[in-house]
Amino acid sequence: MARMSIDTLADARLLVVTGKGGTGKTTVAAALAMAAADRGRRVLVVEVEGRQGLAGLFGRRSLSYQETRVASRVHGLAVDPEESLREYLGRFGAAPLARLLTWARLTRFITAAAPGLGDVLLVGKVWEAATRVRDGRPAYDLVVLDAPPTGRVVPFLRAPETVAELARVGPIRHQADRVKGLLDDPARTRVVLTCLPEELPVTETLESLALLRAAGLPLGPVVVNQVVADRLGGRARRLAALTRDAAPLAAAAERAGAKLDGAALAVLLGEARDRQRRVATQRRLIGELQAGAAGLPVVELPLLSDGAAGPEAVRLLAGMLRAAEPGSARERARAGA
């Protein structure tokens, strides 16, 4: 497993997690939040797509617009553009207008009718949470955003810039400039891409990296999800010989108390060969990803036999993310090896 950049969990204020659908970006976002919390940081994990994907990963039925504790030192939030519009109007002294729009059920119409307005409101709420100060210190040390998929993430993150170009002066322009300043700052923000070790996802991830770089967004690690463990290692070379003569395998099984006939041995060897072919393919693709990532850390998370559908899986993956950091016990051991 490659190292994460030192500032990913230790120093960043905002992690934007994106990836193609099905790559596990929501799970990675939850695991990053938990890993940072385990380091003692106060974390807010945010979703903006209305899917309630984060809730189940923390053992909850749903998240709301109210920040809610979901784990030790972790709060969760589901941002909604209509709620954000009402909050925004109230912040700038237009609370009566917000109440009127709510009464007339016009907030959804307004956020849908103005191109990009919904994204601006969502990103603005994330910015507010990431920069909020309480009792003289940041309310949260880190905000982890489960962002839209890579096909939409650049317009989503660049929505404040679009607004700034349209609004030359005034509070809207000032707000847009401050949001853009956070998103563009590599000392505070990192975009984390998730990927699967498969042909199409790797190609799409490299294309997304190029688009994010062209947009000037600060990049963090690439997380390769669902990597099959290489259990045989150097012993995989013996598979070919065992296929020709399975007697040594049958004898070893018998010594362990299991008697295998020819059909059972053929099934076991077939599964082992299939697994090793998959491992070899994944290692090749991860190598291609590392080469194309141009120096970005590439962090691997394993394929979990029971899936990644709840708090236990999130805690397990969080521990692996912590172990991938420089300074961790595992990394110290690797460095001394």
Secondary structure, 3 states (H helix, E strand, C coil): CCCCCCHHHHCCCEEEEEECCCCCHHHHHHHHHHHHHHCCCCEEEEECCCCCHHHHHCCCCCCCCCCEEEECCEEEEECCHHHHHHHHHHHCCCHHHHHHHHHCCCHHHHHHHCCCHHHHHHHHHHHHHHHCEECCEECCCEEEEECCCHHHHHHHHCHHHHHHHHCCCHHHHHHHHHHHHHHHCCCCEEEEEEECCCHHHHHHHHHHHHHHHHCCCCEEEEEEEEECCCCCHHHHHHHHHHHHCCHHHHHHHHHCCCCCCHHHHHHHHHHHHHHHHHHHHHHHHHHHHHHHCCCCCEEEEECCCCCCCCHHHHHHHHHHHHHCCCCCHHHHHHHHC
